Amino acid sequence: MDRHDMPLRGRDGELAELTRRIGTVHNGGASIVVVTGPPGSGKTRLLHEAQRVAAAHDVRTVRLAGDPDAALAPGEGLLRGLDVRPPLQPGAEHRYWFLQEVQDGLEHAAHRRPLLIAVDDLQWCDDLTLLALRVLPERLAGYPILWLLAGRETDSTPGYATTLARLDAGGATTLILGDLDDDAAARMAADVLGAAPSGELLDLARSAGNTPLLIRELMTGIREEGRADLPARVRTLVQRRLARLPRDTRAVLEVASVLSRRLLVPCLADLLRRSPAQLLDSVRVAIAEDLLRSDGDDLVFRHDLVREAIRATVPPPVARALRREAAAAAARSGSGPLEVAALMADSAEPGDQEAIAALRTAAALLAADTPAGAADLSRRALALTRAGTAQHQEVTAETVRLLWLAGRAHEATVLGRTLLHDDLAPEAEAAARIGIAAVCSQYSFAEAVRQCAITAGLPGLPARTRTSALALMGVNQTMTGDITGAGTTLAEVVRDADEPHRALALAALSVVALYRDDWAGATELADEVVKARAGADLWGPTQWRGYLDALAGRPDLALEHAASGIRVAQRDGQAWQLRQWSMDRCRLLFDAGRLDDARAEAEGVLAMADELGAGNYADCTALVTAARVALHTGDLAAARRYDADAQRMRADEAPLVRRAGRWIGALVAVAHDRDPDRIRELLAEVAGTFGSPGPALGSPMDPADDVLFVRIALSIGERDWAGRAVAAAEQRSAANPSYPFLAATAGHARGLLDGDRDRIIAAIETYRAFPRPLPLAAAIEDAAEHEEALTVYDRVGATRDAARVRGELRRRGIHRRPAAPAATGADRWSRLTVTELAVVEKIAAGATNREVAAAMFVSPHTVNTHVRHAFTKLGINSRVELARLAVRHLGG
């Protein structure tokens, strides 16, 4: 009898829970279940039973399993299970498009039929599959999908541990499989023996820990051999069975166990000097002995412990030699570079050039999908190279880049600095360092500046190489807040450089001009660069030009630039540019007072960090915006979460990033009525920067924030701080008389400092000419015109601000009811924003997130955020419920 045909013993509670979850999915709900336990505890069997139950409920199963020796492309199991085409985009964006393809495939599949995604051996899944399993359950929470993931409880690789933690935070239920109780163990023993076990045999089972696999192996041995001795481990049982096999079969299994969990038939045939046909009899015997089994199109060892037991019979030196020979055989047979590298990784000796080349090739292929795995392969290649050689230095630079991409900043920094100790040719070192700087420009502005500075100081560099380093250095200096240093660096670039370095330097000099209070000069430089590039690359100078409009009080104009940029990025499949434009758009939406849209866009950007990485730029735009929106809308719990994330900003080397993180912390502290000493501590560094070039608060700067800083400083008794901010605002306004929005913010700040209501009223009249509702409402509130302020706050959804003003009106005997509609019945729909309603209509009609994103020129992540917010407002949690509601409400 096949083991899957035997009754499942001792897991009634777990199976009942899975049956209930499958019923929920059948009815349109979603669920996440993680099954953990030691090897042999029955995780695979439980997944098999769940698949049977799913079939009875007309739930389609997509099944895959991790493999520690898999040579398949990362994520291929998911793509194959869903019959989804692999994404074609190369490079660092591949992870983004992979997840988009898988998510799109799951959305289409779940729209047709509920799904069970059953993943076995989660601890051995590749990094890209683990990433998908971390993020997709949350993004697809509205679809009828049961995510059933099984893995060992004691394995703790970083990717596996991170995945379990993320799933747990997302509400996953964990089922822990322990040993069977005595009754279940007795029934399982009877199933295998075909008769009731004796008391002696039950004692043997109990001595084996009542572990399902050990009971099965033990009782099988007793049934077949009449032996009743208890081996210390399953290894002894398997090796005993191996010993009675024909010599040829034993040799096939021993060599196969060294190579992979799957049988690599061409490689086995090569190593054993046989044809594949000559292996057939041995394979048949192994299947009959239940040592091998079919797994789709592959043959695999029946259980990982079986493979481990057989592999233990092969001496380690022989195993290493076999894997090295197998790597050569795999290369001869045309196997992919990942398969060859996997065999070489632990079998090569130092100086093995073939292995080094294979590992470097595999690392380059993996970089886009699984940078952590690529970094590990590159580190292995580095270990095989000889120190002090040019090759060692080249591989060091490659490894540093991959470590940055994998988010392992400390390792990257430590290893990168070892280049200083190598006798590297200046041009080679320059190329390595510029490459590292380009990668970490997204993640650490300070590290990018450091690498470029070292490069520019190398002796004997060609002028163009040095200029390239200086241009990149100047850009990153503007991002760290070193405006004086950036100006000096960029002036040298403009003097000596050709295109495109000169264009890059001029764009960065526009930033320098702005922060030196020359707004007209900043605009002229930006216009010059945009015109010169003639739209060839819509992100970059065009993006900055839009920001200048927003800073001058016209976010509506900047949003037009962003819409065009997103449209081009979607058309061309450019994920990085899509994220850059989305980052800008979230800030612009906030400035325009579209708070719900701003929060959705910001959360979408932060979600993209899973595919494209997090870093300084995302923190300074999306994280700051999300926190600001949460504060205005009264979601203080979310604000606290964002503030916790901002802790990394407050520890950053770059002053501008650090100050932006402190500004978030101060705003959250004020909202929670923290001790003034805590607010003072957070703002002390910020207060000392007013009047110096560069933004004192958020990045890019917002003149309206100076007013908010003045209000906070006065509230904690720091009048000198407030005075510095007012003086800086007035200086900026005086230097730029053609920018009335600056005059409004300076007048507003001065009015607060001096208690001059007339100045604030004058600022209000200027504010009215600009689509910046939050600064306008704040000024109206400061002028004690509370009813009009309340109207503006209610209109933009600033519920916390509205509640504050409403409280002030009550103290004056004026009662104004909250503007929010009732949360029941048809009135729920009136709570949706215009954007949410547009998204919901398309989703209810059967469109996927990606299809909605393409139609509305936003990212799929932003669509997902809008859907989640709409579900909350409508009081539902599935797209099935949404479709039913939409039919009634929208007249479908």
NULUM-163003 format. One line per field, with one value per residue (C-alpha): residue in one letter; x, y, z. Coordinates in steps of 0.5 Angstrom, whole numbers, plus 2048, in hexadecimal, padded with zeros to 3 digits. Example, Ala and Ser with C-alpha at 12.3 -4.5 7.8 and 13.67 -1.06 7.14 Angstrom:
BEGIN
rovo c(A,S)
X c(819,81B)
Y c(7F7,7FE)
Z c(810,80E)
***
This chain:
BEGIN
rovo c(M,D,R,H,D,M,P,L,R,G,R,D,G,E,L,A,E,L,T,R,R,I,G,T,V,H,N,G,G,A,S,I,V,V,V,T,G,P,P,G,S,G,K,T,R,L,L,H,E,A,Q,R,V,A,A,A,H,D,V,R,T,V,R,L,A,G,D,P,D,A,A,L,A,P,G,E,G,L,L,R,G,L,D,V,R,P,P,L,Q,P,G,A,E,H,R,Y,W,F,L,Q,E,V,Q,D,G,L,E,H,A,A,H,R,R,P,L,L,I,A,V,D,D,L,Q,W,C,D,D,L,T,L,L,A,L,R,V,L,P,E,R,L,A,G,Y,P,I,L,W,L,L,A,G,R,E,T,D,S,T,P,G,Y,A,T,T,L,A,R,L,D,A,G,G,A,T,T,L,I,L,G,D,L,D,D,D,A,A,A,R,M,A,A,D,V,L,G,A,A,P,S,G,E,L,L,D,L,A,R,S,A,G,N,T,P,L,L,I,R,E,L,M,T,G,I,R,E,E,G,R,A,D,L,P,A,R,V,R,T,L,V,Q,R,R,L,A,R,L,P,R,D,T,R,A,V,L,E,V,A,S,V,L,S,R,R,L,L,V,P,C,L,A,D,L,L,R,R,S,P,A,Q,L,L,D,S,V,R,V,A,I,A,E,D,L,L,R,S,D,G,D,D,L,V,F,R,H,D,L,V,R,E,A,I,R,A,T,V,P,P,P,V,A,R,A,L,R,R,E,A,A,A,A,A,A,R,S,G,S,G,P,L,E,V,A,A,L,M,A,D,S,A,E,P,G,D,Q,E,A,I,A,A,L,R,T,A,A,A,L,L,A,A,D,T,P,A,G,A,A,D,L,S,R,R,A,L,A,L,T,R,A,G,T,A,Q,H,Q,E,V,T,A,E,T,V,R,L,L,W,L,A,G,R,A,H,E,A,T,V,L,G,R,T,L,L,H,D,D,L,A,P,E,A,E,A,A,A,R,I,G,I,A,A,V,C,S,Q,Y,S,F,A,E,A,V,R,Q,C,A,I,T,A,G,L,P,G,L,P,A,R,T,R,T,S,A,L,A,L,M,G,V,N,Q,T,M,T,G,D,I,T,G,A,G,T,T,L,A,E,V,V,R,D,A,D,E,P,H,R,A,L,A,L,A,A,L,S,V,V,A,L,Y,R,D,D,W,A,G,A,T,E,L,A,D,E,V,V,K,A,R,A,G,A,D,L,W,G,P,T,Q,W,R,G,Y,L,D,A,L,A,G,R,P,D,L,A,L,E,H,A,A,S,G,I,R,V,A,Q,R,D,G,Q,A,W,Q,L,R,Q,W,S,M,D,R,C,R,L,L,F,D,A,G,R,L,D,D,A,R,A,E,A,E,G,V,L,A,M,A,D,E,L,G,A,G,N,Y,A,D,C,T,A,L,V,T,A,A,R,V,A,L,H,T,G,D,L,A,A,A,R,R,Y,D,A,D,A,Q,R,M,R,A,D,E,A,P,L,V,R,R,A,G,R,W,I,G,A,L,V,A,V,A,H,D,R,D,P,D,R,I,R,E,L,L,A,E,V,A,G,T,F,G,S,P,G,P,A,L,G,S,P,M,D,P,A,D,D,V,L,F,V,R,I,A,L,S,I,G,E,R,D,W,A,G,R,A,V,A,A,A,E,Q,R,S,A,A,N,P,S,Y,P,F,L,A,A,T,A,G,H,A,R,G,L,L,D,G,D,R,D,R,I,I,A,A,I,E,T,Y,R,A,F,P,R,P,L,P,L,A,A,A,I,E,D,A,A,E,H,E,E,A,L,T,V,Y,D,R,V,G,A,T,R,D,A,A,R,V,R,G,E,L,R,R,R,G,I,H,R,R,P,A,A,P,A,A,T,G,A,D,R,W,S,R,L,T,V,T,E,L,A,V,V,E,K,I,A,A,G,A,T,N,R,E,V,A,A,A,M,F,V,S,P,H,T,V,N,T,H,V,R,H,A,F,T,K,L,G,I,N,S,R,V,E,L,A,R,L,A,V,R,H,L,G,G)
X c(800,803,804,7FF,7FA,7FA,7F6,7F9,7FA,7FB,7F9,7F2,7F2,7F7,7F3,7EC,7EF,7F2,7EB,7E8,7ED,7EB,7E4,7E5,7E9,7E4,7DF,7E3,7E8,7EF,7F4,7FB,7FD,805,806,80D,810,816,818,814,80E,809,809,809,804,7FF,800,7FE,7F8,7F6,7F7,7F1,7ED,7EE,7EC,7E6,7E4,7E6,7EC,7F2,7F8,7FF,804,80C,812,818,81E,825,829,824,827,821,820,81E,816,815,811,80C,80C,80B,806,802,803,806,80B,812,813,818,81B,822,826,824,81D,81C,819,814,811,812,80D,808,808,807,802,7FE,7FE,7FB,7F6,7F3,7F4,7F0,7EB,7E9,7E9,7EC,7F3,7F7,7FE,802,809,80D,815,814,81B,81E,81A,81E,81F,81A,815,815,815,80E,80C,80D,80A,804,800,7FF,7FE,7F9,7F5,7EE,7EF,7EC,7F3,7F6,7FD,800,807,80B,812,817,816,81D,820,822,825,824,81F,81B,81B,819,813,811,811,80D,808,807,806,801,7FC,7FF,7FC,802,801,807,807,80A,80B,804,801,801,7FA,7FC,803,7FF,7FA,800,804,7FE,7FD,804,804,7FE,7FC,7FC,803,805,806,80E,80D,809,80F,814,80F,80F,817,817,814,80D,810,80C,812,815,80F,80E,815,816,80F,811,818,814,80F,814,81A,816,81B,819,81F,81F,824,827,825,821,828,829,823,824,82B,829,824,829,82E,829,828,82C,833,831,82B,82F,834,82F,82C,832,835,82E,82D,834,831,82A,823,821,824,829,828,82D,832,832,832,839,83C,83A,83C,836,830,82A,826,82B,829,822,822,825,820,81A,81D,81E,817,814,818,815,81B,81A,813,810,80F,80C,811,817,819,81B,81D,817,819,81F,821,821,826,82A,82A,82D,832,835,838,83C,843,843,849,846,83F,843,847,840,83D,843,843,83C,83D,841,83C,836,83A,83C,835,832,82F,82E,833,82F,82F,837,838,834,838,83F,83D,83F,844,849,850,853,856,851,850,84A,846,848,845,83F,83D,83E,83A,834,835,834,82E,82B,82C,825,821,824,82A,82B,82C,831,835,836,838,83D,840,841,845,849,84B,84E,852,859,85A,85E,85C,858,853,852,851,84C,848,848,845,83F,83E,83D,838,834,834,831,82C,82A,82A,830,833,837,83B,83B,83E,843,845,845,84B,84F,851,855,85A,85A,860,85A,85C,858,854,851,850,84D,848,847,845,841,83D,83C,83A,835,831,832,82F,828,82A,82F,831,837,83A,839,83D,842,843,844,848,84D,84D,84E,854,857,85E,85E,857,854,851,84A,84A,84C,846,841,843,843,83C,839,83C,839,832,833,835,82F,82B,82F,82E,835,833,83A,83E,839,83A,842,842,83C,840,846,842,83E,845,848,843,840,838,835,839,838,831,831,835,830,82A,82E,830,828,828,82D,82B,824,827,82B,825,825,81F,81F,826,824,81E,822,827,822,81E,825,826,81F,81F,826,824,81E,81A,81E,81E,818,81A,820,820,819,817,81B,818,811,813,815,80E,80C,810,80E,807,804,804,7FF,804,809,804,803,80A,809,803,808,80E,809,806,80D,810,80A,80A,812,811,816,815,81A,817,810,813,816,810,80C,810,810,808,807,80A,806,800,801,803,7FC,7F8,7F6,7F8,7F5,7F8,7FF,7FE,7FD,802,807,805,806,80D,80F,80C,811,817,815,817,81C,81F,81E,823,824,820,819,81A,81A,814,810,811,810,80A,807,808,806,7FF,7FE,7FF,7FA,7F5,7F5,7F8,7FD,7FF,801,805,809,80A,80D,811,814,816,819,81E,823,822,824,82B,82D,833,830,82E,828,825,827,823,81D,81D,81D,817,813,814,813,80C,80A,80D,808,802,803,804,80B,810,812,819,818,816,81C,821,81E,81E,825,829,823,823,82A,82A,825,829,82E,82D,829,822,822,81C,819,81C,81B,819,812,812,80B,80F,813,80C,80B,811,810,80A,80D,813,80F,80A,811,813,819,818,81F,81E,817,81B,820,81B,817,81E,820,819,819,820,81D,817,81C,820,81B,816,812,810,80A,809,810,80D,807,80B,80F,80A,806,80C,80D,806,807,80D,80B,803,802,7FB,7FB,801,7FE,7F8,7FC,7FF,7F9,7F7,7FD,7FC,7F5,7F9,7FC,7F9,7FD,7F7,7FA,7FF,7F8,7F4,7FA,7FA,7F3,7F3,7F8,7F4,7EF,7EA,7E8,7E2,7E5,7EB,7E7,7E4,7EA,7ED,7E6,7E7,7EE,7ED,7F1,7ED,7F2,7F3,7EB,7EA,7EF,7EB,7E4,7E6,7E8,7E2,7DE,7E2,7DF,7D8,7D8,7D6,7D8,7D6,7DC,7DC,7DD,7D6,7D3,7D7,7D1,7CD,7CE,7D1,7D8,7D9,7D9,7DF,7E3,7E7,7E7,7ED,7EB,7E4,7E7,7EC,7E6,7E2,7E7,7E9,7E1,7E1,7E7,7ED,7F4,7F8,7FD,7F7,7F4,7FB,7FC,7F5,7F6,7FE,800,804,801,803,7FF,7F9,7FA,7FA,7F3,7F0,7F2,7F0,7E9,7E8,7E9,7E4,7DF,7DF,7E1,7E8,7E7,7E6,7E0,7DC,7DE,7DB,7D5,7D5,7D6,7D1,7CC,7CF,7D2,7CC,7D0)
Y c(800,807,80B,810,80B,80A,80D,814,812,817,81E,81E,825,828,825,827,82E,82E,82B,831,836,832,833,83B,83B,838,83D,843,844,844,841,83F,839,837,830,82F,829,825,820,81A,81D,81D,823,821,81C,821,825,81F,81F,826,825,820,824,82A,825,823,82B,82C,830,830,82E,831,82D,82E,82C,82F,82C,82D,82B,82E,830,833,83A,83E,83E,839,835,83A,83C,835,834,839,838,840,842,844,84C,84E,854,853,856,859,85A,852,851,857,854,84D,84E,852,84C,847,84C,84D,845,844,84A,847,840,841,845,83F,83A,83A,838,834,836,830,831,82C,82C,834,834,832,837,83C,843,845,840,842,849,848,844,84A,84F,84C,849,851,853,84E,84E,84F,849,842,83F,83B,83B,835,835,82F,830,82D,831,831,834,83B,83D,845,845,83F,842,849,846,842,849,84D,847,847,84F,84E,84A,843,83D,838,831,82D,826,822,81B,816,814,80D,80B,80F,80B,804,806,808,802,7FD,800,7FF,7F8,7F6,7F3,7F6,7F7,7F3,7F7,7F6,7FA,7FF,800,800,806,80A,809,80C,812,810,814,812,811,80D,809,807,806,801,7FD,7FD,7F9,7F5,7F3,7F1,7EF,7EC,7F1,7F4,7F8,7FF,803,80A,80E,80D,80D,806,803,806,804,7FD,7FD,800,7FA,7F5,7F8,7F6,7F9,7FD,800,802,805,809,80C,80D,812,815,817,81A,81F,821,81F,81E,819,81C,816,819,81B,814,811,815,813,80C,80B,808,80A,80D,807,802,806,804,7FD,800,806,801,7FD,804,806,7FF,7FF,806,80A,80E,811,815,81C,81F,81E,81D,817,819,815,813,817,81C,818,812,816,818,811,80E,814,813,80C,810,813,81A,81B,816,81A,821,81D,81B,821,825,81F,820,828,826,821,826,82B,826,824,82B,82C,833,837,837,830,82F,835,831,82B,82F,833,82E,82A,82F,830,837,839,835,83A,836,836,83D,83F,83A,83E,845,843,840,846,84B,847,847,84E,851,84B,849,84E,84B,844,848,84B,844,841,847,847,83F,841,846,841,83D,843,845,84B,850,84E,853,84D,84E,855,854,84F,853,859,855,852,859,85B,854,855,85C,85A,854,85A,857,85E,85D,857,85B,861,85C,859,85F,862,85C,85F,864,85F,85C,85E,85F,863,86A,869,862,865,86B,866,862,868,86C,865,865,86C,86C,866,869,870,86D,86A,86E,875,876,86F,871,878,874,86F,875,879,873,872,87A,87A,874,876,875,875,877,87D,87A,875,87A,87F,879,878,87F,880,87A,87D,884,881,87D,883,886,881,880,888,88A,890,893,88D,88B,892,892,88B,88C,893,88F,88A,88F,892,88C,887,885,882,87F,881,888,887,883,888,88E,88A,889,891,893,88F,893,89A,898,897,89D,8A1,8A2,89F,8A3,8A0,899,89A,89C,897,891,894,894,88D,88B,88E,88B,884,885,880,87A,878,87B,87A,87E,885,885,882,888,88D,88B,88B,892,894,890,894,89A,898,895,88D,88D,88F,88A,884,885,884,87E,87B,87B,878,872,871,871,86C,867,867,866,861,865,863,867,86D,86C,86B,872,875,872,875,87C,87B,879,87F,884,881,883,88A,88A,888,881,87D,877,876,879,873,86E,870,870,869,867,869,866,860,860,860,858,858,85E,85F,864,86A,871,874,870,872,879,879,874,872,87A,87A,874,877,87E,87B,876,87C,881,87B,879,872,873,86B,86C,872,86E,869,86D,871,86A,869,870,86E,86C,873,876,872,873,876,87B,881,883,87C,87C,883,880,87A,87F,883,87D,87B,882,883,87C,87E,884,880,87C,881,87F,882,889,886,881,886,88A,884,883,88A,88C,88A,88D,894,895,894,89A,89F,89A,898,892,88F,88F,88B,886,885,888,88E,891,898,897,892,898,89B,894,894,89B,899,893,897,89C,897,894,89B,89B,8A2,8A3,89C,89F,8A6,8A2,89F,8A6,8A9,8A4,8A4,8AB,8AB,8A6,8AA,8B1,8AD,8AB,8B0,8AD,8A7,8A9,8A3,8A4,8AB,8A7,8A2,8A7,8AC,8A6,8A4,8AC,8AC,8A6,8A9,8B0,8AE,8B3,8B0,8B6,8B2,8AC,8AE,8B1,8AB,8A7,8AC,8AA,8A2,8A2,8A3,89C,895,894,893,891,897,89B,897,898,8A0,8A0,89C,8A1,8A7,8A4,8A3,89C,89B,89C,898,892,892,892,88C,888,889,886,881,883,880,881,889,889,886,88B,891,88E,88E,895,897,893,897,89D,89A,898,891,88E,887,883,882,87B,877,871,86B,866,864,868,86E,86A,86C,873,872,870,875,877,872,86D,86C,86C,867,863,863,860,85B,859,858,853,857,855,85A,85A,85C,861,864,865,868,86D,86E,86C,866,860,861,867,864,85E,864,867,860,85F,866,865,85E,861,867,862,85D,857,853,84F,851,84C,850,857,854,852,859,85D,859,85C,863,864,862,85C)
Z c(800,7FE,804,802,802,809,80E,811,818,81E,81A,81B,81E,818,813,815,815,80E,80C,80F,80C,805,806,807,801,7FD,7FF,7FD,803,804,809,80B,80F,810,812,816,819,819,814,813,817,811,80E,807,809,80C,805,801,805,805,7FD,7FD,801,7FD,7F6,7FA,7FB,7F4,7F6,7F1,7F4,7F2,7F5,7F6,7FA,7FC,7FA,7FD,7F7,7F2,7EB,7E8,7E7,7EE,7EE,7E9,7ED,7EE,7E6,7E4,7E9,7E7,7DF,7DF,7DB,7DE,7DE,7D8,7DC,7DD,7E3,7EA,7E8,7E6,7ED,7ED,7E6,7E9,7EE,7EA,7E5,7EB,7EE,7E7,7E6,7ED,7EC,7E6,7E9,7EF,7EB,7E8,7ED,7F5,7F6,7FB,7FA,7FE,7FF,802,805,805,809,802,7FD,7F9,7FB,7F6,7F8,7FF,7FD,7F9,7FF,804,800,7FC,801,803,7FC,7FB,801,7FE,7F9,7FB,7FC,802,803,806,807,80B,80D,813,819,81B,815,815,80F,80E,808,80C,812,80F,80B,811,815,810,80F,816,816,811,815,813,817,819,81A,81E,81D,823,824,824,82A,82C,829,822,822,823,81E,819,81B,819,813,811,814,811,818,81F,822,828,82F,82D,827,82A,82E,829,825,82C,82C,825,828,824,81E,818,813,819,81A,813,811,818,816,80F,811,816,811,80B,810,816,81A,820,822,823,81F,822,81C,815,812,814,812,80B,80A,80C,807,802,804,801,7FA,7F4,7F3,7ED,7F1,7F7,7F3,7EF,7F6,7F9,7F3,7F2,7FA,7F9,7F4,7F5,7F8,7F1,7EC,7E7,7E2,7DD,7E2,7E5,7DF,7DD,7E4,7E4,7DD,7DB,7D6,7D9,7D7,7DB,7E1,7E0,7E4,7EA,7EA,7EA,7F0,7F4,7F3,7F4,7FB,7FC,7FC,7F6,7F4,7EE,7F0,7E9,7E4,7E9,7ED,7F4,7FA,7FE,804,805,80B,806,802,808,80A,804,803,80A,807,802,805,805,801,7FC,7FC,7FA,7F5,7F2,7F2,7EF,7E9,7E9,7E7,7E2,7DF,7E0,7DC,7D6,7D6,7D5,7DC,7DE,7E2,7E8,7E8,7E7,7EC,7F1,7F0,7F1,7F7,7FC,7F8,7F5,7F8,7F8,7F1,7ED,7E7,7E4,7EB,7EC,7E5,7E6,7ED,7EA,7E4,7E8,7ED,7E7,7E5,7EC,7EE,7EB,7EE,7F5,7F6,7FD,7FA,7F4,7FA,7FD,7F7,7F5,7FC,7FB,7F5,7F8,7FD,7F8,7F5,7F7,7FB,7F8,7F1,7EC,7EC,7F3,7F3,7ED,7F1,7F7,7F3,7F1,7F7,7FB,7F5,7F6,7FE,7FD,7F9,7FE,803,807,808,80E,80A,803,807,80B,804,800,804,804,7FD,800,802,7FB,7F6,7F1,7EA,7EB,7E5,7E7,7EE,7EC,7E7,7ED,7F2,7ED,7EC,7F4,7F4,7EF,7F2,7F9,7F7,7F8,7FF,802,800,805,802,7FB,7FD,800,7FA,7F5,7FA,7FA,7F3,7F1,7F5,7F1,7EE,7E6,7E4,7DE,7DE,7DC,7E1,7E7,7E4,7E4,7EC,7ED,7EA,7EE,7F4,7F3,7F2,7F8,7FC,7FB,7FE,804,805,804,7FF,800,7FE,7F8,7F5,7F5,7F2,7ED,7EB,7E9,7E5,7E1,7DF,7DD,7DB,7D5,7D4,7D7,7DE,7DC,7DC,7E3,7E6,7E4,7E6,7ED,7ED,7EC,7F3,7F6,7F3,7F6,7FD,7FD,7FC,7F4,7F2,7EB,7EA,7EC,7E7,7E1,7E2,7E3,7DC,7D9,7DA,7D9,7D2,7D0,7D2,7CE,7D2,7D0,7D7,7DA,7E2,7E5,7E2,7E1,7E8,7EB,7E7,7E9,7F0,7EF,7ED,7F4,7F8,7F5,7F7,7F1,7F2,7ED,7E7,7EA,7EA,7E3,7E2,7E6,7E2,7DC,7DF,7E2,7DB,7D8,7DD,7DD,7D5,7D5,7DB,7DF,7E6,7E9,7E6,7E8,7EF,7EF,7EC,7F1,7F6,7F4,7F2,7FA,7FC,7F7,7F9,800,7FE,7FA,800,7FD,803,802,7FB,7FE,803,7FE,7F9,7FF,802,7FB,7FA,801,7FE,7F8,7FD,7FD,7F6,7F5,7FB,801,802,803,7FE,7FF,807,805,801,802,809,80B,807,80A,811,80F,80C,812,817,813,813,81A,819,81E,81F,818,819,81F,81A,815,81B,81D,815,815,81B,816,813,819,819,812,810,80C,810,80B,80C,813,814,810,815,81B,818,817,81E,821,81D,820,827,827,825,82B,82F,831,836,833,835,830,82A,82C,82C,825,822,825,81F,81A,81E,81D,815,814,810,80D,806,805,808,80F,810,80A,804,7FF,803,804,806,809,80E,811,814,817,81A,81D,820,823,826,829,82C,830,832,82D,82A,828,823,820,81F,81B,817,816,814,80F,80C,80B,808,803,801,800,7FC,7F7,7F7,7F1,7F5,7F9,7FC,800,802,805,809,80B,80D,811,815,817,819,81D,821,822,823,81D,81B,815,812,812,80F,80A,809,808,802,7FF,800,7FD,7F6,7F7,7F7,7FE,803,809,80A,808,80D,812,811,812,818,81B,819,81E,818,81A,816,80F,812,813,80C,809,80E,80D,805,805,80A,80F,815,81A,819,818,81F,822,81F,820,828,828,825,82A,830,82C,82D,825,823,81D,81B,818,811,810,80D,811,810,80E,808,802,806,806,7FF,800,804,7FE,7FB,7F4,7F2,7F7,7F3,7EC,7EF,7F2,7EC,7E7,7EC,7ED,7E6,7E6,7E5,7E8,7EC,7E6,7E1,7E6,7E6,7DF,7DE,7E3,7E3,7EA,7EC,7EE,7F5,7F5,7F3,7F8,7FD,7FB,7FB,802,804,800,803,80A,809,806,80B,807,806,7FF,7F8,7F8,7FD,7F9,7F3,7F6,7F9,7F3,7EF,7F4,7F5,7EE,7EA,7E7)
***
